[in-house]
């Protein structure tokens, strides 16, 4: 087995323990609520089209704008987390996404609803990178892959709440009550975070930043980007995340109902399957990567191949509708996309020192959301251009996967070589450190 197959503890690692779990859980609860709000449109897409009297392209603009704001803020958020700490950034995020969800509940027009989703996307953008930083501050490095996968798993549980709970509320109490009621979750996590969240355990305070200003920001971004691991992390995230994100965020329900002729109830069950599959596979991927770092790329490439094969079989299926068993397989495979995207952070994390973790994670996290935004737009435009031909529209998935795959294959050898160099350097340094 490769010497890179297993992460090791390093001097100064946080201790972990029960307090770490408690503090981290509060941060993850914030991310959980953010995902509920982010994916709430996925179960309300058809209702939104009726409420605001818009076509497919205009409907996709909701999610595109939300993701545009999210993706565009990832590097600034990473810099903010590195500079201000987790608690301050998460507090701003909770306030913004809660106000955005309330605004969406009461929006009387398409324009105001768009502004509300943009505000929600801005708050949402502040959460995940902050939670990743919280994990690195409270848990040993060897736990990093598992902690990150668990954070993603909890986020998917938020998606499950949207699919099972919010969808039912939407059709029982109506648009305004459902979205306004869900916004109360933001108030709850804000109170918990204010009372109990801490940036780091006692005795593990990060070194104060020596520099600020534009020059420092440029240096942080440049140094992070120069690391092949950061770039590979971005492209792994880009290629793996978007097929499931696009399906759950907006186009899955219309595809299953309008293109496959399923009822809303059955379509909701298949969307739930994506989420449940994600949660199970996330636990498996997290354990594998935590124990065998050499498995990172095979898992990512395997997920890309399985996703492409499942979509190809579904779209090429003869007849008007794909058989139910094939749709089940598709949704189960899409569940692997989220866990595979988390592997991108496992390339970026060891490539960068602690003071650049937020910046590197922000660069990585941009990948999947840029791909999702691009695909959401492409599908909406193709649906309008082809008279709602979902087979043609969803073929856009293959284009983005091909672009990302080429970049992954181009960078993989550089990352392996760089990680070996870093491992040798760390061992040499450890040998020359005198014992206390």
ZAMARGU-4260 file (C-alpha; in steps of 0.2 Angstrom, whole numbers, plus 5000, padded with zeros to 4 digits):
<rodrens>
0) 5000/5000/5000 | 5006/5018/4996 | 5014/5028/5010 | 5000/5040/5007 | 4986/5028/5011
5) 4983/5034/5029 | 4983/5051/5037 | 4993/5053/5053 | 4991/5064/5068 | 5002/5080/5069
10) 5009/5089/5083 | 4997/5102/5090 | 4982/5092/5084 | 4966/5097/5093 | 4960/5084/5105
15) 4943/5080/5099 | 4931/5073/5112 | 4913/5076/5118 | 4915/5095/5119 | 4921/5095/5101
20) 4906/5085/5096 | 4894/5097/5104 | 4902/5113/5097 | 4904/5105/5080 | 4886/5099/5081
25) 4879/5117/5083 | 4889/5122/5068 | 4882/5108/5058 | 4865/5112/5063 | 4867/5129/5055
30) 4872/5120/5039 | 4857/5108/5041 | 4845/5123/5041 | 4854/5132/5027 | 4852/5116/5016
35) 4833/5116/5020 | 4832/5133/5014 | 4843/5130/4999 | 4833/5115/4993 | 4816/5121/4997
40) 4813/5127/4979 | 4817/5109/4973 | 4800/5103/4980 | 4791/5120/4975 | 4797/5122/4957
45) 4781/5118/4949 | 4771/5129/4962 | 4783/5143/4959 | 4780/5143/4941 | 4762/5144/4944
50) 4763/5157/4958 | 4774/5169/4948 | 4768/5164/4930 | 4785/5160/4923 | 4792/5148/4910
55) 4807/5135/4912 | 4821/5148/4909 | 4814/5160/4921 | 4811/5146/4934 | 4829/5141/4933
60) 4834/5158/4936 | 4829/5157/4954 | 4842/5143/4957 | 4855/5150/4945 | 4855/5167/4954
65) 4856/5158/4971 | 4870/5148/4965 | 4879/5162/4957 | 4879/5172/4973 | 4885/5156/4982
70) 4899/5152/4970 | 4905/5170/4969 | 4906/5172/4987 | 4916/5156/4991 | 4934/5164/4990
75) 4928/5179/5000 | 4920/5168/5013 | 4936/5157/5014 | 4946/5173/5017 | 4933/5179/5030
80) 4934/5163/5039 | 4953/5164/5040 | 4952/5182/5046 | 4937/5183/5057 | 4934/5165/5063
85) 4919/5154/5062 | 4907/5161/5074 | 4906/5178/5067 | 4905/5172/5049 | 4891/5159/5053
90) 4881/5173/5063 | 4881/5184/5047 | 4876/5169/5037 | 4861/5164/5048 | 4854/5181/5048
95) 4855/5183/5029 | 4848/5166/5024 | 4834/5168/5037 | 4829/5185/5030 | 4830/5178/5013
100) 4818/5163/5017 | 4806/5175/5025 | 4807/5187/5010 | 4803/5172/4998 | 4788/5167/5009
105) 4780/5185/5007 | 4786/5189/4989 | 4772/5196/4979 | 4782/5197/4963 | 4795/5187/4953
110) 4808/5201/4955 | 4806/5202/4974 | 4807/5183/4975 | 4823/5183/4965 | 4830/5196/4977
115) 4825/5185/4991 | 4834/5169/4984 | 4850/5180/4981 | 4850/5185/4999 | 4847/5167/5004
120) 4861/5161/4993 | 4873/5174/5001 | 4869/5168/5019 | 4870/5150/5013 | 4887/5153/5006
125) 4894/5158/5023 | 4890/5141/5031 | 4899/5126/5024 | 4917/5133/5023 | 4914/5139/5041
130) 4908/5121/5046 | 4924/5114/5038 | 4935/5126/5047 | 4926/5122/5064 | 4930/5103/5061
135) 4948/5106/5058 | 4949/5117/5073 | 4941/5105/5085 | 4946/5087/5078 | 4963/5079/5075
140) 4968/5079/5056 | 4966/5060/5055 | 4947/5063/5057 | 4946/5076/5044 | 4939/5066/5030
145) 4926/5057/5041 | 4921/5074/5049 | 4919/5082/5032 | 4908/5068/5026 | 4897/5068/5041
150) 4894/5087/5039 | 4889/5083/5021 | 4878/5069/5027 | 4869/5081/5040 | 4867/5093/5025
155) 4858/5080/5015 | 4847/5077/5030 | 4841/5095/5028 | 4837/5090/5010 | 4827/5076/5016
160) 4817/5088/5027 | 4813/5098/5012 | 4808/5083/5002 | 4797/5075/5016 | 4791/5089/5027
165) 4791/5105/5018 | 4783/5098/5002 | 4769/5092/5013 | 4767/5108/5022 | 4767/5117/5005
170) 4752/5108/5000 | 4743/5108/5016 | 4745/5126/5023 | 4751/5135/5008 | 4766/5144/5001
175) 4767/5158/5013 | 4764/5148/5029 | 4776/5134/5024 | 4791/5146/5019 | 4788/5158/5034
180) 4786/5144/5046 | 4802/5136/5040 | 4812/5152/5043 | 4809/5150/5062 | 4823/5136/5061
185) 4835/5150/5057 | 4830/5159/5073 | 4833/5143/5083 | 4850/5140/5077 | 4855/5158/5079
190) 4851/5157/5098 | 4860/5141/5100 | 4876/5147/5091 | 4876/5163/5101 | 4876/5154/5117
195) 4887/5139/5114 | 4898/5140/5098 | 4916/5143/5100 | 4929/5145/5086 | 4942/5133/5094
200) 4946/5123/5110 | 4956/5132/5124 | 4975/5131/5121 | 4973/5129/5102 | 4970/5147/5097
205) 4977/5151/5079 | 4991/5163/5077 | 4985/5180/5074 | 4986/5186/5056 | 5002/5196/5053
210) 4995/5205/5037 | 4979/5212/5031 | 4974/5222/5015 | 4973/5218/4997 | 4991/5212/4995
215) 4988/5199/5009 | 4972/5193/5001 | 4980/5191/4984 | 4994/5181/4992 | 4982/5169/5000
220) 4972/5166/4984 | 4988/5164/4974 | 4997/5153/4986 | 4982/5142/4988 | 4979/5141/4969
225) 4997/5136/4965 | 4995/5120/4975 | 4990/5106/4963 | 4979/5099/4977 | 4968/5114/4978
230) 4965/5114/4959 | 4962/5095/4959 | 4950/5097/4973 | 4940/5110/4963 | 4939/5099/4948
235) 4934/5084/4958 | 4920/5095/4967 | 4915/5102/4950 | 4913/5085/4941 | 4905/5075/4955
240) 4893/5087/4964 | 4882/5095/4950 | 4872/5080/4943 | 4863/5077/4960 | 4863/5096/4964
245) 4854/5100/4948 | 4842/5085/4951 | 4837/5090/4969 | 4838/5108/4968 | 4826/5111/4954
250) 4824/5099/4939 | 4822/5082/4947 | 4804/5084/4951 | 4799/5091/4934 | 4809/5078/4925
255) 4800/5064/4935 | 4783/5071/4934 | 4782/5079/4916 | 4795/5068/4907 | 4792/5051/4916
260) 4774/5053/4919 | 4775/5049/4938 | 4764/5057/4951 | 4771/5070/4963 | 4770/5057/4977
265) 4781/5044/4968 | 4793/5058/4962 | 4795/5064/4980 | 4799/5046/4985 | 4813/5045/4972
270) 4820/5062/4977 | 4820/5055/4995 | 4830/5040/4988 | 4843/5051/4982 | 4845/5059/4999
275) 4845/5042/5008 | 4858/5035/4996 | 4868/5050/4999 | 4868/5048/5018 | 4873/5029/5017
280) 4886/5032/5004 | 4893/5047/5013 | 4897/5036/5029 | 4905/5023/5018 | 4916/5035/5008
285) 4921/5044/5024 | 4927/5028/5032 | 4936/5023/5017 | 4945/5039/5014 | 4950/5041/5032
290) 4959/5025/5032 | 4965/5024/5014 | 4969/5041/5006 | 4975/5032/4990 | 4956/5028/4988
295) 4951/5046/4985 | 4954/5047/4966 | 4947/5029/4962 | 4931/5033/4972 | 4929/5050/4963
300) 4932/5043/4946 | 4921/5028/4949 | 4906/5040/4954 | 4909/5050/4939 | 4908/5034/4928
305) 4893/5027/4937 | 4883/5044/4936 | 4887/5045/4917 | 4881/5027/4914 | 4865/5029/4924
310) 4860/5045/4915 | 4865/5038/4898 | 4854/5022/4901 | 4839/5033/4907 | 4840/5045/4893
315) 4842/5032/4879 | 4829/5020/4886 | 4816/5016/4872 | 4798/5021/4874 | 4791/5037/4881
320) 4796/5033/4899 | 4811/5024/4907 | 4806/5009/4917 | 4804/5011/4936 | 4819/5000/4941
325) 4830/5011/4930 | 4824/5027/4938 | 4828/5019/4955 | 4845/5015/4950 | 4848/5032/4943
330) 4842/5040/4960 | 4853/5028/4970 | 4868/5032/4960 | 4865/5051/4961 | 4866/5048/4980
335) 4885/5045/4978 | 4888/5062/4970 | 4888/5072/4986 | 4900/5061/4996 | 4911/5060/4980
340) 4912/5079/4980 | 4918/5080/4998 | 4933/5070/4992 | 4938/5087/4983 | 4942/5094/5001
345) 4953/5079/5005 | 4964/5085/4991 | 4964/5103/4996 | 4966/5101/5014 | 4983/5092/5015
350) 4990/5104/5002 | 4988/5120/5012 | 4994/5125/5029 | 4981/5129/5043 | 4981/5148/5039
355) 4975/5145/5021 | 4962/5131/5025 | 4947/5143/5023 | 4954/5150/5007 | 4958/5133/4999
360) 4941/5126/5004 | 4932/5141/4996 | 4941/5138/4980 | 4937/5120/4980 | 4919/5123/4985
365) 4916/5134/4970 | 4918/5120/4958 | 4902/5110/4960 | 4892/5126/4962 | 4898/5134/4946
370) 4895/5117/4937 | 4877/5116/4945 | 4873/5134/4940 | 4879/5131/4922 | 4869/5115/4920
375) 4853/5123/4928 | 4854/5137/4915 | 4858/5125/4900 | 4844/5113/4905 | 4831/5128/4906
380) 4837/5135/4889 | 4836/5118/4881 | 4819/5114/4887 | 4812/5131/4881 | 4821/5128/4864
385) 4816/5110/4861 | 4798/5111/4868 | 4802/5102/4884 | 4812/5088/4877 | 4820/5082/4893
390) 4831/5070/4884 | 4840/5083/4875 | 4840/5095/4890 | 4848/5083/4902 | 4862/5078/4889
395) 4870/5094/4896 | 4876/5083/4910 | 4888/5074/4899 | 4897/5090/4893 | 4901/5096/4910
400) 4907/5079/4916 | 4919/5077/4901 | 4926/5094/4905 | 4929/5090/4923 | 4936/5073/4919
405) 4949/5080/4908 | 4955/5092/4921 | 4956/5078/4934 | 4966/5067/4924 | 4978/5081/4919
410) 4981/5086/4937 | 4982/5069/4946 | 5000/5065/4943 | 5005/5082/4949 | 4996/5080/4966
415) 5003/5063/4969 | 5021/5069/4966 | 5017/5085/4977 | 5010/5075/4992 | 5025/5063/4991
420) 5037/5078/4992 | 5027/5085/5007 | 5027/5068/5016 | 5046/5067/5014 | 5048/5085/5020
425) 5037/5082/5035 | 5047/5066/5040 | 5064/5075/5038 | 5057/5089/5049 | 5051/5077/5062
430) 5068/5068/5063 | 5077/5085/5066 | 5065/5091/5080 | 5073/5089/5097 | 5064/5079/5110
435) 5057/5089/5124
</rodrens>
